[in-house]
Amino acid sequence: MRPKEKSIELVGNYQIKVNVLYTEDSVPAVMNAPMTFNSSKECALIAVKEMLSVLKKEDLLENLEDWIHYFENVKTEIENL
C-alpha cells in the first residue's frame, strides 16, 4: 500500500461516531455524531507520530529504516489531505 492510500485509510478509520453531550433547554442529551475530518486527521497523525517515536527509539534491524521512511511519508500525506 502506498503512503497516500495508507493516509486515507488511517484518517477513515478515525471517522467514527462519537457521543456528543449537549443540552437543549437545560435537558442533557447524548447523540451519536461523526467525528469531523480535521479531528480524524489529528487522530491519525497522533497514531503515526507514535509509531515513528517507537521505531526511532528501539535498536531495530536495518530494514526497518524503510518502515520509518514509509511512515514519515504517510504522515506527510495525512497533513496534505
C-alpha positions as CSV (number, residue, x, y, z in Angstrom):
1,M,0.0,0.0,0.0
2,R,1.4,3.4,-0.9
3,P,1.7,6.2,1.7
4,K,-1.2,8.2,0.1
5,E,-3.5,5.1,0.3
6,K,-2.4,4.4,3.9
7,S,-3.0,8.0,4.9
8,I,-6.6,7.9,3.6
9,E,-7.2,4.6,5.3
10,L,-5.9,5.9,8.7
11,V,-8.0,9.0,8.6
12,G,-11.0,7.0,7.5
13,N,-10.5,4.7,10.5
14,Y,-10.9,7.6,12.8
15,Q,-14.1,8.9,11.2
16,I,-16.1,7.0,13.8
17,K,-19.2,8.0,15.6
18,V,-18.7,9.7,18.9
19,N,-21.1,10.5,21.7
20,V,-21.8,14.2,21.9
21,L,-23.3,15.6,25.1
22,Y,-25.4,18.7,24.5
23,T,-28.1,20.5,26.3
24,E,-31.3,21.9,25.0
25,D,-33.5,23.9,27.4
26,S,-31.3,22.6,30.2
27,V,-32.0,19.0,29.4
28,P,-28.9,17.0,28.7
29,A,-29.0,14.6,25.7
30,V,-26.5,12.3,24.1
31,M,-26.4,11.7,20.4
32,N,-24.0,9.8,18.0
33,A,-22.3,12.1,15.6
34,P,-19.5,11.5,13.1
35,M,-16.1,12.9,14.1
36,T,-15.0,15.8,11.9
37,F,-12.5,15.3,9.2
38,N,-10.0,17.5,10.9
39,S,-10.4,15.6,14.2
40,S,-10.0,12.3,12.3
41,K,-6.8,13.7,10.7
42,E,-5.4,14.7,14.1
43,C,-6.0,11.2,15.5
44,A,-4.3,9.6,12.5
45,L,-1.3,12.0,12.9
46,I,-1.1,11.1,16.6
47,A,-1.0,7.4,15.7
48,V,1.7,7.8,13.0
49,K,3.8,10.0,15.3
50,E,3.6,7.3,18.0
51,M,4.7,4.6,15.5
52,L,7.7,6.9,14.4
53,S,8.6,7.5,18.0
54,V,8.8,3.8,18.8
55,L,10.6,2.9,15.6
56,K,13.2,5.6,16.2
57,K,13.9,4.7,19.9
58,E,14.3,1.0,19.5
59,D,17.5,-0.7,18.4
60,L,15.8,-2.3,15.3
61,L,17.0,-4.2,12.3
62,E,18.4,-2.3,9.3
63,N,15.3,-3.0,7.1
64,L,13.1,-1.1,9.5
65,E,14.7,2.1,8.2
66,D,12.5,1.6,5.2
67,W,9.4,1.5,7.6
68,I,10.5,4.7,9.3
69,H,10.7,6.4,5.8
70,Y,7.3,4.9,4.9
71,F,5.5,6.2,7.9
72,E,7.1,9.6,7.5
73,N,5.6,9.7,4.0
74,V,2.3,8.6,5.4
75,K,2.4,11.4,7.9
76,T,3.2,13.9,5.2
77,E,0.3,12.6,3.1
78,I,-2.2,12.9,6.0
79,E,-1.0,16.5,6.6
80,N,-1.6,17.2,2.8
81,L,-5.2,15.9,2.9
